[in-house]
Amino acid sequence: MYAFDIERPATVAEAAAALGGDEAQALGGGQTLIPTLKQRLASPEKLVSLSGVSEMKGITSAGGVLSIGGATVHGDVAGDGSYKALSELASHIGDPAVRNRGTIGGSLANNDPSACYPAAALASGATIVTNTREIAADDYFVDLFETALDEGEIITAVKFPIPEKASYQKFVQPASRFALVGVFVAKASGGVRVAVTGASNGGVYRWTAAEDALNGNFSPSALDGVNVSADDMISDLHGSAEYRAHLVSVMTKRAVDAAS
């Protein structure tokens, strides 16, 4: 590690002001940022901890929309149950230590290509609420570790429309507990949305061919013959591009079956 300053604001306004300086970095649960600092892949002069901002914590449900504060930890999402598929997803992130420190806002801000929450947000048609605006999930995710957030912008909440049916199925990379491939399927009045994480070199994405097939027939058999190209899939020591492409199809069918 190296020397840096740390601030612990109590309000969103104070946090935004603290992040307005040079070389400042927001700190959620630190599950990604702290290892990054240890490896010297980032070296901000100041960390702004969001753990004390009470207005960014908590879960509420109204009008078919689940609103989760950006500083809410995974364990609280797992224990809520208002959106069962999302709670199930949160209950399988990392281990208990990770679930009691990591936050939904931190995960979405980092946009790790194998993280689970991005698939949930994209498939659910969620809205990312920041201290300055609201961003639709379809416009939020840009590329690997890249989002539409501006410098110093803070995720204060995430709004999830609760669908009629949904399920998240994850093929776990056993060492990290990240998704080697994860698929979130959500069926709402506006149609079916399918989001895939862990597989693509471009990060989380919607599998539109599967959506088209499932809009006509929401069953695993509707996906027979609907395949994913391996051209832009991640290939590493954990699995080839072809293996990941195959898993996308398998996990999507499992998600549809579980949702049904």
C-alpha positions as CSV (number, residue, x, y, z in Angstrom):
1,M,0.0,0.0,0.0
2,Y,1.0,3.7,0.0
3,A,0.0,6.8,1.9
4,F,-3.3,8.5,1.1
5,D,-5.9,10.6,2.8
6,I,-9.4,9.4,3.7
7,E,-12.6,11.3,4.2
8,R,-15.8,10.0,5.8
9,P,-18.7,12.3,4.7
10,A,-22.1,11.9,6.3
11,T,-24.2,13.2,3.4
12,V,-24.3,12.9,-0.4
13,A,-23.6,16.6,-0.7
14,E,-20.5,16.3,1.5
15,A,-19.3,13.2,-0.5
16,A,-19.8,15.0,-3.8
17,A,-17.8,18.0,-2.6
18,A,-15.0,15.7,-1.3
19,L,-14.8,14.0,-4.7
20,G,-14.5,17.3,-6.5
21,G,-10.8,17.6,-5.7
22,D,-8.0,16.2,-7.8
23,E,-7.1,12.5,-7.5
24,A,-10.0,11.5,-5.3
25,Q,-11.7,8.1,-5.5
26,A,-15.0,7.0,-4.0
27,L,-14.8,4.0,-1.7
28,G,-17.8,1.7,-1.2
29,G,-17.2,-1.6,0.4
30,G,-13.7,-1.7,-0.9
31,Q,-14.0,-5.3,-2.2
32,T,-12.5,-4.3,-5.6
33,L,-10.7,-1.0,-4.9
34,I,-8.5,-2.1,-2.0
35,P,-7.0,-5.0,-3.9
36,T,-6.5,-2.6,-6.8
37,L,-4.6,-0.2,-4.6
38,K,-2.5,-3.1,-3.2
39,Q,-1.4,-4.0,-6.7
40,R,-0.7,-0.3,-7.5
41,L,-3.2,-0.4,-10.4
42,A,-4.6,2.8,-9.0
43,S,-3.1,5.4,-6.7
44,P,-5.6,8.1,-5.8
45,E,-4.4,10.7,-3.3
46,K,-7.7,10.6,-1.4
47,L,-10.4,8.0,-0.7
48,V,-13.9,9.2,0.1
49,S,-15.7,6.5,2.1
50,L,-19.4,6.3,1.4
51,S,-20.1,3.9,4.2
52,G,-21.3,6.6,6.6
53,V,-23.8,8.2,4.2
54,S,-27.1,6.9,5.7
55,E,-29.3,8.4,3.0
56,M,-27.6,6.0,0.6
57,K,-28.6,2.9,2.5
58,G,-31.8,0.9,2.7
59,I,-34.4,-0.8,0.6
60,T,-37.9,0.3,-0.2
61,S,-40.7,-1.1,-2.5
62,A,-43.5,0.9,-3.9
63,G,-45.6,0.7,-7.1
64,G,-43.9,-2.4,-8.3
65,V,-40.4,-0.8,-8.1
66,L,-37.7,-1.8,-5.7
67,S,-35.4,1.0,-4.8
68,I,-32.0,0.1,-3.2
69,G,-29.6,2.6,-1.8
70,G,-26.2,2.7,-3.4
71,A,-24.4,2.0,-0.1
72,T,-26.6,-1.0,0.7
73,V,-24.6,-4.2,1.2
74,H,-25.2,-7.4,-0.7
75,G,-26.3,-9.2,2.5
76,D,-29.2,-6.8,3.0
77,V,-30.3,-7.3,-0.6
78,A,-30.1,-11.0,-0.1
79,G,-32.3,-10.8,3.0
80,D,-35.0,-8.5,1.6
81,G,-36.9,-10.9,-0.7
82,S,-39.1,-8.3,-2.4
83,Y,-37.5,-9.2,-5.7
84,K,-36.8,-12.9,-5.2
85,A,-34.4,-13.4,-8.2
86,L,-32.4,-10.4,-7.1
87,S,-32.2,-11.5,-3.5
88,E,-31.1,-15.0,-4.7
89,L,-28.4,-13.4,-6.9
90,A,-27.1,-11.3,-3.9
91,S,-27.0,-14.4,-1.6
92,H,-24.4,-16.1,-3.9
93,I,-22.0,-13.2,-4.3
94,G,-18.6,-14.1,-2.8
95,D,-18.7,-15.3,0.8
96,P,-20.3,-13.8,4.0
97,A,-17.5,-11.4,4.5
98,V,-17.9,-10.0,1.0
99,R,-21.7,-9.8,1.3
100,N,-21.4,-7.8,4.5
101,R,-19.0,-5.3,3.1
102,G,-19.6,-5.0,-0.7
103,T,-22.3,-2.6,-1.9
104,I,-24.5,-2.6,-4.9
105,G,-23.5,0.9,-5.9
106,G,-19.8,-0.1,-5.8
107,S,-20.4,-3.1,-7.9
108,L,-22.3,-1.2,-10.6
109,A,-19.8,1.7,-10.5
110,N,-16.9,-0.8,-11.0
111,N,-18.7,-2.8,-13.7
112,D,-16.5,-5.8,-13.5
113,P,-17.1,-8.0,-16.6
114,S,-17.9,-11.0,-14.4
115,A,-20.0,-9.2,-11.7
116,C,-23.5,-10.3,-11.1
117,Y,-25.4,-7.0,-10.4
118,P,-24.8,-5.6,-13.9
119,A,-26.8,-8.5,-15.4
120,A,-29.6,-8.0,-13.0
121,A,-29.8,-4.2,-13.7
122,L,-29.7,-4.7,-17.5
123,A,-32.2,-7.5,-17.6
124,S,-34.6,-5.8,-15.2
125,G,-34.5,-2.5,-17.1
126,A,-33.2,-0.8,-13.9
127,T,-32.5,2.9,-13.5
128,I,-29.2,4.0,-12.0
129,V,-29.8,7.1,-9.8
130,T,-26.9,9.4,-9.1
131,N,-26.4,12.6,-7.2
132,T,-27.0,14.5,-10.5
133,R,-29.3,12.4,-12.8
134,E,-31.0,9.1,-13.6
135,I,-29.5,6.7,-16.2
136,A,-31.4,3.8,-17.8
137,A,-29.4,0.6,-17.6
138,D,-29.4,0.3,-21.4
139,D,-27.4,3.5,-21.5
140,Y,-25.3,3.0,-18.4
141,F,-23.0,0.1,-19.3
142,V,-20.4,1.1,-21.8
143,D,-17.5,-1.5,-21.9
144,L,-15.2,-3.4,-19.6
145,F,-15.0,-1.5,-16.3
146,E,-16.5,1.5,-18.1
147,T,-19.9,3.1,-17.4
148,A,-21.7,6.4,-18.2
149,L,-20.7,7.8,-14.9
150,D,-18.9,11.2,-15.0
151,E,-15.9,11.9,-12.8
152,G,-17.0,12.3,-9.2
153,E,-20.6,11.1,-9.9
154,I,-22.0,8.9,-7.2
155,I,-24.6,6.1,-7.4
156,T,-27.1,7.0,-4.7
157,A,-29.7,4.4,-5.5
158,V,-30.8,1.8,-8.1
159,K,-34.5,1.3,-9.1
160,F,-35.5,-2.1,-10.2
161,P,-39.0,-2.7,-11.8
162,I,-40.1,-6.0,-10.3
163,P,-41.0,-8.3,-13.3
164,E,-43.6,-11.0,-13.5
165,K,-41.0,-13.8,-13.7
166,A,-37.2,-13.8,-13.3
167,S,-34.2,-15.9,-12.5
168,Y,-30.4,-15.6,-12.4
169,Q,-28.3,-18.6,-13.1
170,K,-24.5,-18.4,-12.5
171,F,-21.8,-20.9,-13.5
172,V,-19.4,-20.1,-10.7
173,Q,-15.6,-19.7,-11.1
174,P,-14.8,-21.6,-7.9
175,A,-11.7,-19.6,-6.9
176,S,-13.2,-16.1,-7.1
177,R,-17.0,-16.9,-6.8
178,F,-17.4,-14.5,-9.8
179,A,-19.5,-15.7,-12.8
180,L,-17.6,-17.6,-15.4
181,V,-21.0,-17.0,-17.1
182,G,-24.1,-15.6,-15.6
183,V,-27.5,-15.1,-17.2
184,F,-30.4,-13.1,-15.8
185,V,-33.8,-13.5,-17.5
186,A,-36.7,-11.2,-16.7
187,K,-40.2,-11.4,-18.1
188,A,-42.4,-8.3,-17.7
189,S,-45.4,-6.8,-19.4
190,G,-43.1,-5.1,-21.9
191,G,-41.4,-8.3,-22.9
192,V,-38.5,-10.5,-22.0
193,R,-35.0,-9.2,-21.3
194,V,-31.9,-11.4,-21.2
195,A,-28.6,-10.1,-19.9
196,V,-25.3,-12.0,-19.9
197,T,-22.3,-11.4,-17.7
198,G,-18.9,-13.0,-17.4
199,A,-18.8,-14.0,-21.1
200,S,-18.1,-11.1,-23.4
201,N,-15.0,-9.1,-24.0
202,G,-17.3,-6.1,-24.1
203,G,-18.8,-6.8,-20.6
204,V,-22.4,-7.3,-19.7
205,Y,-24.8,-7.3,-22.7
206,R,-28.3,-8.2,-23.8
207,W,-28.8,-11.3,-25.8
208,T,-31.5,-10.1,-28.2
209,A,-31.8,-13.3,-30.2
210,A,-32.9,-15.1,-27.0
211,E,-35.2,-12.3,-26.1
212,D,-36.9,-12.5,-29.5
213,A,-37.4,-16.3,-29.2
214,L,-38.7,-16.1,-25.6
215,N,-41.2,-13.3,-26.4
216,G,-43.0,-15.8,-28.6
217,N,-42.7,-18.7,-26.3
218,F,-41.4,-18.3,-22.7
219,S,-39.9,-21.8,-22.3
220,P,-36.5,-23.5,-22.6
221,S,-37.5,-25.2,-25.8
222,A,-37.9,-21.8,-27.5
223,L,-34.1,-21.5,-27.3
224,D,-33.4,-24.7,-29.2
225,G,-31.2,-23.8,-32.1
226,V,-30.6,-20.3,-30.8
227,N,-26.8,-20.1,-30.3
228,V,-24.2,-17.5,-29.4
229,S,-21.2,-16.7,-31.5
230,A,-17.8,-17.3,-29.8
231,D,-16.2,-14.5,-31.8
232,D,-16.2,-11.9,-29.0
233,M,-16.2,-14.2,-26.0
234,I,-13.6,-14.1,-23.3
235,S,-11.0,-16.8,-23.6
236,D,-8.7,-17.5,-20.6
237,L,-7.3,-20.3,-18.4
238,H,-10.8,-20.8,-16.9
239,G,-12.6,-21.4,-20.2
240,S,-12.3,-21.0,-23.9
241,A,-14.5,-18.6,-26.0
242,E,-16.3,-21.6,-27.4
243,Y,-17.0,-23.0,-23.9
244,R,-18.4,-19.6,-22.7
245,A,-20.6,-19.4,-25.7
246,H,-22.0,-22.8,-25.0
247,L,-22.5,-21.9,-21.3
248,V,-24.5,-18.8,-22.3
249,S,-27.1,-21.0,-24.0
250,V,-27.1,-23.6,-21.2
251,M,-27.5,-21.0,-18.4
252,T,-30.2,-19.1,-20.3
253,K,-32.3,-22.2,-20.6
254,R,-31.8,-22.9,-16.9
255,A,-32.9,-19.4,-16.0
256,V,-36.0,-19.6,-18.1
257,D,-36.8,-23.0,-16.6
258,A,-36.3,-21.7,-13.0
259,A,-38.4,-18.5,-13.8
260,S,-41.2,-20.6,-15.1
